[in-house]
Amino acid sequence: MSAPIPVAARIAELAAELDAEVVELRRDLHAHPELARTEVRTTRVVAERLRAAGLAPRLLPGTGLVCDLGVRGPSDTRRRVALRADLDALPVQETTGLPYASTQPGVAHACGHDLHTAMLVGAGLVLGALESEGRLPAPVRLVFQPAEEVQPGGATDLIAAGVMDGVDRIFALHCDPKLDVGRVGTRIGPITSASDEVTVTLTSRGGHTSRPHLTGDLVFTMGQVITQVPAILGRRLDPRSGVNLTWGAVSAGRAHNAIPAVGTLRGTLRCLDVRAWSHAAGVLQEAVRQVVAPYDVEVEVQHTRGVPPVENDAACTAELEAAAHDMLGPGAVALTEQSLGGEDFAWYLTKVHGAMARLGTRTPGARTFDIHQGDYRADERALGVGVRLLARLGAGGQGASDDAGSRDDGRD
């Protein structure tokens, strides 16, 4: 009797059979994007495909779903690995001109969540086939999360709904347009930053621009806040923590000769270090009030805590790298830089160990299309890469080839 085919080879076979279907699913999701907490169609499409394969997805309140595989009845208390994808799109107008471009004006999958979702569906189908063959060693939970692009993100909703109950560790992939398709970027420790929303509202009596001395010159004061507060944060917090306050929206007045009575600044506060993040709110409040104090202007600061940094566990990162080497071959894994972007996957890592990797979506030698832009394009060969890697993690990522653990430390 011949020996059974190695699990990595079997995953590759099963994934190859699904390649065309996963691409088709991704294009369907891409053409029908839905914003955070409105992912009704996306949830339905995913659930229907999983049910068609004989799996049993469970819909969550609102939108999103989870699906357990390899569970031996209600008395099975074995800890499980979770694999997470996000469902929502961005309020961005797509400009790619692709035949499957967004059909929703002003809404687009400009961050690759359509790829994340399609890859996890494909991995779930592969893992379902392995389960039917008796080759799934432990339970796996597929997590399809809504509302990653808003704060507070959908991860907190899912944690409150008990999605992490019984989970031992969790993994996710995120599209990276700076990395060539076929490669995976990993990092031990923080891989993203904390990201908060900041709104500063200034009020004064208003007045004529010829008499600024008789009122609070609100627009001038806004200018001081815009320039001085980021500088103060850079002196009051450890510069190694990578604190960055950037304004994205400024609103005040409509007339050239009238000092307005109300003005608003909106921006993001990002921090690479979770310890500095815990102190940043108090420093921000104090800095804004000190800057506006001389100008006879009232101020209100709203600081909405968003997400902490995603901090990859060392053992889970090693497991992820081993799975990548097993499925993608030597040289597939590269050291990635820490990003100032925020990701609510971080909340799961406050509950269990886990790791997120960056998945290359750039066509080698071609232009880099950045995420959160209307022209973002991804090399669809990345879908098959993601399916294979997620399935390998679900099937037990440690059984990798002898060269697991080696990594190209050159930065892309």
C-alpha positions as CSV (number, residue, x, y, z in Angstrom):
1,M,0.0,0.0,0.0
2,S,1.5,3.4,-1.0
3,A,2.1,6.1,1.5
4,P,-0.4,8.9,1.7
5,I,0.5,12.0,-0.2
6,P,2.1,14.7,2.1
7,V,-0.4,17.2,3.4
8,A,1.3,20.1,1.7
9,A,1.2,18.4,-1.6
10,R,-2.5,17.5,-1.1
11,I,-3.3,21.1,-0.2
12,A,-1.6,22.3,-3.4
13,E,-3.7,19.8,-5.4
14,L,-6.9,20.9,-3.8
15,A,-6.1,24.6,-4.1
16,A,-5.2,24.2,-7.8
17,E,-8.7,22.7,-8.5
18,L,-10.2,25.9,-6.9
19,D,-8.0,28.5,-8.5
20,A,-10.4,29.6,-11.2
21,E,-13.4,29.6,-8.8
22,V,-11.6,31.7,-6.2
23,V,-10.7,34.3,-8.9
24,E,-14.3,34.4,-10.0
25,L,-15.5,34.8,-6.4
26,R,-13.0,37.6,-5.8
27,R,-14.2,39.4,-9.0
28,D,-17.8,39.1,-7.9
29,L,-17.1,40.6,-4.5
30,H,-15.0,43.3,-6.1
31,A,-17.8,44.4,-8.3
32,H,-20.3,44.5,-5.4
33,P,-18.4,46.3,-2.5
34,E,-20.2,47.1,0.7
35,L,-19.2,49.5,3.5
36,A,-18.6,48.6,7.1
37,R,-21.5,46.9,8.8
38,T,-23.5,46.8,5.6
39,E,-21.8,43.7,4.2
40,V,-25.1,41.9,3.7
41,R,-24.6,40.6,0.2
42,T,-21.0,39.7,0.9
43,T,-22.0,37.7,4.0
44,R,-24.7,35.9,2.0
45,V,-22.4,35.0,-0.9
46,V,-19.8,33.6,1.5
47,A,-22.3,31.6,3.5
48,E,-23.9,30.1,0.4
49,R,-20.6,28.9,-1.0
50,L,-19.6,27.3,2.3
51,R,-23.0,25.6,2.7
52,A,-22.7,24.3,-0.9
53,A,-19.5,22.5,0.2
54,G,-21.3,20.8,3.1
55,L,-19.9,23.2,5.8
56,A,-22.0,24.9,8.5
57,P,-21.4,28.6,8.7
58,R,-22.9,30.6,11.5
59,L,-24.2,34.1,10.8
60,L,-23.3,36.8,13.3
61,P,-25.5,39.6,14.5
62,G,-25.6,42.3,11.8
63,T,-23.1,41.1,9.2
64,G,-20.2,38.6,9.2
65,L,-20.0,34.9,9.9
66,V,-17.9,32.2,11.4
67,C,-17.5,28.5,10.3
68,D,-16.0,25.7,12.4
69,L,-14.4,22.7,10.8
70,G,-13.1,19.5,12.3
71,V,-15.3,19.7,15.4
72,R,-16.3,16.3,16.8
73,G,-19.6,17.2,18.2
74,P,-20.6,19.6,21.1
75,S,-18.4,17.8,23.6
76,D,-15.2,18.6,21.6
77,T,-13.3,21.0,23.8
78,R,-10.0,20.9,21.8
79,R,-8.5,24.4,21.2
80,R,-8.7,25.5,17.6
81,V,-6.7,27.7,15.2
82,A,-8.6,30.7,13.8
83,L,-8.1,32.2,10.3
84,R,-9.5,35.7,9.8
85,A,-10.6,37.7,6.7
86,D,-12.3,41.1,6.6
87,L,-15.3,41.9,4.4
88,D,-15.8,45.6,4.1
89,A,-14.8,48.1,1.4
90,L,-13.8,51.7,1.4
91,P,-15.7,54.9,0.5
92,V,-13.4,55.4,-2.5
93,Q,-14.3,55.9,-6.1
94,E,-12.7,53.1,-8.2
95,T,-10.7,54.3,-11.3
96,T,-9.2,51.0,-12.5
97,G,-11.4,50.6,-15.5
98,L,-11.4,46.8,-15.0
99,P,-14.3,44.8,-16.4
100,Y,-15.2,43.7,-12.9
101,A,-14.8,47.2,-11.4
102,S,-17.1,48.4,-8.6
103,T,-20.7,48.9,-9.6
104,Q,-21.3,51.0,-6.5
105,P,-20.5,54.7,-7.0
106,G,-18.1,55.9,-4.4
107,V,-17.4,52.5,-2.9
108,A,-14.5,50.2,-3.8
109,H,-12.4,47.3,-2.5
110,A,-9.3,49.5,-2.5
111,C,-7.6,47.7,0.3
112,G,-7.8,44.1,-0.9
113,H,-10.5,42.8,1.5
114,D,-12.2,41.1,-1.5
115,L,-9.0,39.1,-1.9
116,H,-8.8,38.3,1.8
117,T,-12.4,37.0,1.8
118,A,-12.0,35.0,-1.4
119,M,-8.8,33.4,-0.1
120,L,-10.3,32.4,3.2
121,V,-13.3,30.8,1.4
122,G,-10.9,28.9,-0.8
123,A,-8.9,27.8,2.2
124,G,-12.1,26.7,4.0
125,L,-13.0,24.5,1.0
126,V,-9.6,23.0,1.0
127,L,-9.7,22.3,4.8
128,G,-13.2,20.9,4.4
129,A,-11.9,18.4,1.8
130,L,-9.0,17.5,4.2
131,E,-11.6,16.9,7.0
132,S,-13.6,14.6,4.8
133,E,-10.3,12.6,4.2
134,G,-9.6,12.4,7.9
135,R,-6.5,14.7,7.5
136,L,-7.5,17.7,9.7
137,P,-5.7,17.2,13.0
138,A,-7.5,19.8,15.0
139,P,-10.5,22.1,14.7
140,V,-10.3,25.3,12.6
141,R,-12.5,28.4,12.8
142,L,-12.9,30.6,9.8
143,V,-13.7,34.2,10.8
144,F,-15.2,36.5,8.3
145,Q,-15.2,39.9,10.0
146,P,-17.2,43.0,9.1
147,A,-16.1,46.6,9.6
148,E,-12.3,46.6,9.7
149,E,-12.1,50.0,8.1
150,V,-13.9,52.0,10.8
151,Q,-13.3,52.7,14.4
152,P,-14.2,51.0,16.7
153,G,-13.7,48.1,14.3
154,G,-15.7,44.9,13.9
155,A,-13.1,42.8,15.8
156,T,-14.4,44.1,19.1
157,D,-17.9,43.1,18.1
158,L,-16.8,39.6,17.3
159,I,-14.9,39.2,20.5
160,A,-17.9,40.4,22.4
161,A,-20.0,37.8,20.5
162,G,-17.7,35.0,21.7
163,V,-15.9,34.3,18.4
164,M,-12.6,33.8,20.2
165,D,-13.9,31.3,22.7
166,G,-12.0,28.1,22.4
167,V,-9.4,29.6,20.1
168,D,-5.8,28.8,20.7
169,R,-4.1,31.1,18.1
170,I,-5.2,33.2,15.1
171,F,-3.6,34.1,11.8
172,A,-4.4,36.6,9.0
173,L,-3.0,37.8,5.7
174,H,-3.1,41.4,4.5
175,C,-2.4,42.5,0.9
176,D,0.9,44.3,0.4
177,P,1.3,46.1,-3.0
178,K,5.0,46.7,-2.3
179,L,5.8,43.0,-2.2
180,D,5.9,40.8,-5.4
181,V,3.3,38.1,-5.8
182,G,4.5,34.8,-4.4
183,R,6.2,36.4,-1.5
184,V,5.1,36.9,2.1
185,G,6.4,39.5,4.6
186,T,6.6,38.7,8.3
187,R,7.9,40.3,11.4
188,I,8.1,39.4,15.1
189,G,6.6,42.0,17.4
190,P,4.7,45.1,16.2
191,I,3.9,45.0,12.4
192,T,1.4,47.9,12.4
193,S,0.8,50.9,14.7
194,A,-1.8,52.2,17.0
195,S,-4.3,54.3,15.2
196,D,-6.7,56.8,16.8
197,E,-9.1,59.4,15.5
198,V,-8.8,63.0,16.8
199,T,-11.3,65.9,16.4
200,V,-10.5,69.4,17.7
201,T,-13.4,71.9,17.7
202,L,-12.6,75.5,18.3
203,T,-15.2,78.2,19.1
204,S,-15.0,82.0,19.5
205,R,-17.3,85.0,19.2
206,G,-16.4,85.5,15.6
207,G,-15.9,89.0,14.1
208,H,-14.6,91.2,11.3
209,T,-11.2,90.4,9.9
210,S,-10.3,94.1,10.3
211,R,-10.7,93.8,14.1
212,P,-9.0,90.5,15.2
213,H,-8.1,92.1,18.5
214,L,-11.7,92.3,19.5
215,T,-12.4,88.6,19.2
216,G,-10.7,85.2,19.3
217,D,-9.0,84.8,15.9
218,L,-10.1,81.3,15.3
219,V,-8.5,80.6,12.0
220,F,-5.1,81.8,13.2
221,T,-5.5,79.7,16.3
222,M,-6.3,76.6,14.1
223,G,-3.1,77.2,12.3
224,Q,-1.1,77.1,15.5
225,V,-2.8,73.8,16.5
226,I,-2.1,72.3,13.1
227,T,1.7,73.1,13.3
228,Q,2.5,73.2,17.0
229,V,0.6,70.2,18.5
230,P,2.4,67.5,16.3
231,A,5.7,69.2,17.2
232,I,4.9,69.1,21.0
233,L,4.0,65.4,20.8
234,G,7.4,64.8,19.2
235,R,9.0,66.4,22.3
236,R,6.8,65.1,25.0
237,L,6.8,61.4,24.0
238,D,9.7,59.1,23.3
239,P,10.8,59.7,19.7
240,R,11.5,56.0,19.3
241,S,7.8,55.4,19.7
242,G,7.0,56.8,16.3
243,V,4.2,59.1,17.3
244,N,2.6,60.8,14.3
245,L,-0.3,63.3,14.3
246,T,-1.5,64.1,10.8
247,W,-4.5,66.3,10.0
248,G,-6.8,65.1,7.2
249,A,-9.7,67.6,7.3
250,V,-9.9,71.3,8.2
251,S,-13.1,73.3,8.2
252,A,-13.8,76.9,9.2
253,G,-15.6,79.9,7.7
254,R,-17.0,80.8,4.3
255,A,-16.2,84.5,3.9
256,H,-12.9,86.2,3.2
257,N,-13.6,89.1,5.5
258,A,-15.2,87.4,8.5
259,I,-13.5,85.5,11.4
260,P,-15.7,82.4,11.9
261,A,-17.1,81.4,15.2
262,V,-16.5,77.6,14.8
263,G,-13.7,75.6,13.3
264,T,-12.9,71.9,13.2
265,L,-9.7,69.9,12.7
266,R,-9.8,66.1,12.1
267,G,-6.9,63.8,11.9
268,T,-5.3,60.6,13.0
269,L,-2.8,59.9,15.9
270,R,-0.6,56.9,15.2
271,C,2.0,55.3,17.4
272,L,4.4,52.4,16.9
273,D,4.7,51.6,20.6
274,V,1.8,50.4,22.7
275,R,3.3,51.9,25.9
276,A,3.6,55.4,24.4
277,W,0.1,54.9,23.0
278,S,-1.3,54.6,26.5
279,H,0.2,58.0,27.4
280,A,-0.5,59.9,24.2
281,A,-4.1,60.8,25.0
282,G,-3.3,62.9,28.0
283,V,-0.3,64.6,26.3
284,L,-2.5,65.4,23.3
285,Q,-5.2,67.0,25.4
286,E,-2.7,69.1,27.4
287,A,-0.8,70.2,24.2
288,V,-3.9,71.5,22.4
289,R,-5.1,73.5,25.4
290,Q,-1.7,75.0,26.0
291,V,-1.5,76.1,22.3
292,V,-4.9,77.8,22.2
293,A,-4.6,79.4,25.7
294,P,-3.3,82.8,24.5
295,Y,-6.0,83.3,21.8
296,D,-9.3,83.7,23.7
297,V,-10.7,80.6,21.9
298,E,-12.6,77.7,23.5
299,V,-11.6,74.2,22.6
300,E,-12.9,70.7,22.8
301,V,-10.8,67.7,22.0
302,Q,-12.3,64.3,21.1
303,H,-9.8,61.5,21.1
304,T,-11.3,58.2,20.0
305,R,-9.1,55.3,20.8
306,G,-8.9,53.1,17.7
307,V,-6.7,50.0,17.7
308,P,-3.4,49.1,19.3
309,P,-0.5,47.8,17.2
310,V,-0.6,44.3,15.8
311,E,2.1,42.5,17.8
312,N,3.0,39.2,16.2
313,D,3.9,36.4,18.6
314,A,7.3,34.8,17.9
315,A,6.1,31.2,17.9
316,C,3.1,32.0,15.7
317,T,5.3,34.0,13.3
318,A,7.7,31.0,13.1
319,E,4.6,28.7,12.4
320,L,3.5,31.1,9.7
321,E,7.0,31.2,8.1
322,A,7.2,27.4,8.2
323,A,3.9,27.1,6.4
324,A,5.1,29.6,3.8
325,H,8.3,27.7,3.1
326,D,6.3,24.5,3.0
327,M,3.8,25.8,0.4
328,L,5.8,28.5,-1.5
329,G,9.3,27.3,-1.4
330,P,12.7,28.7,-0.2
331,G,13.0,32.5,-0.4
332,A,9.3,33.2,-0.2
333,V,9.5,34.9,3.2
334,A,10.9,38.4,3.6
335,L,11.3,40.6,6.7
336,T,8.7,43.4,6.5
337,E,8.8,46.8,8.0
338,Q,6.5,48.0,10.7
339,S,3.8,50.2,9.2
340,L,2.0,53.3,10.6
341,G,-1.2,51.8,9.3
342,G,-3.8,50.5,11.8
343,E,-5.4,47.1,11.8
344,D,-8.1,45.9,14.2
345,F,-6.7,42.4,14.0
346,A,-4.7,43.7,16.9
347,W,-7.7,43.3,19.2
348,Y,-7.7,39.5,18.7
349,L,-4.1,39.4,19.8
350,T,-5.0,40.9,23.1
351,K,-7.0,37.7,23.7
352,V,-4.7,34.9,22.2
353,H,-1.4,34.6,20.4
354,G,-1.3,35.0,16.7
355,A,0.4,36.6,13.7
356,M,-0.4,38.6,10.6
357,A,1.7,38.4,7.4
358,R,1.8,40.7,4.4
359,L,0.9,39.0,1.1
360,G,2.5,40.2,-2.0
361,T,0.1,41.5,-4.7
362,R,2.5,43.3,-7.0
363,T,3.2,41.9,-10.5
364,P,7.1,41.5,-10.6
365,G,8.6,44.4,-12.5
366,A,5.3,46.3,-12.7
367,R,4.0,49.4,-11.1
368,T,3.2,49.5,-7.4
369,F,-0.5,50.3,-6.9
370,D,-1.0,51.6,-3.4
371,I,-3.9,50.5,-1.2
372,H,-6.7,53.0,-0.3
373,Q,-6.4,54.5,-3.7
374,G,-9.0,54.3,-6.5
375,D,-6.6,52.7,-8.9
376,Y,-5.4,49.9,-6.7
377,R,-4.9,46.7,-8.6
378,A,-3.7,43.3,-7.4
379,D,-2.1,40.5,-9.3
380,E,-4.7,37.8,-8.9
381,R,-2.1,35.0,-8.7
382,A,-1.9,36.2,-5.0
383,L,-5.2,34.5,-4.4
384,G,-3.8,31.0,-4.9
385,V,-0.8,31.9,-2.8
386,G,-3.1,33.0,0.0
387,V,-5.4,30.0,-0.2
388,R,-2.4,27.6,0.0
389,L,-0.9,29.4,3.0
390,L,-4.1,29.8,5.0
391,A,-5.0,26.2,4.4
392,R,-1.5,25.0,5.5
393,L,-1.9,27.0,8.7
394,G,-5.3,25.5,9.3
395,A,-4.0,22.0,8.7
396,G,-1.1,22.6,11.1
397,G,1.6,24.9,9.8
398,Q,4.6,23.5,11.8
399,G,5.1,20.5,9.6
400,A,7.2,22.4,7.2
401,S,10.3,21.6,5.1
402,D,13.8,21.5,6.5
403,D,14.6,25.1,5.5
404,A,11.8,26.5,7.5
405,G,12.9,29.5,9.6
406,S,15.3,30.9,7.0
407,R,14.2,34.3,5.9
408,D,15.4,36.9,3.4
409,D,16.0,39.9,5.7
410,G,16.3,42.3,2.8
411,R,13.6,44.9,2.8
412,D,11.3,45.3,-0.1
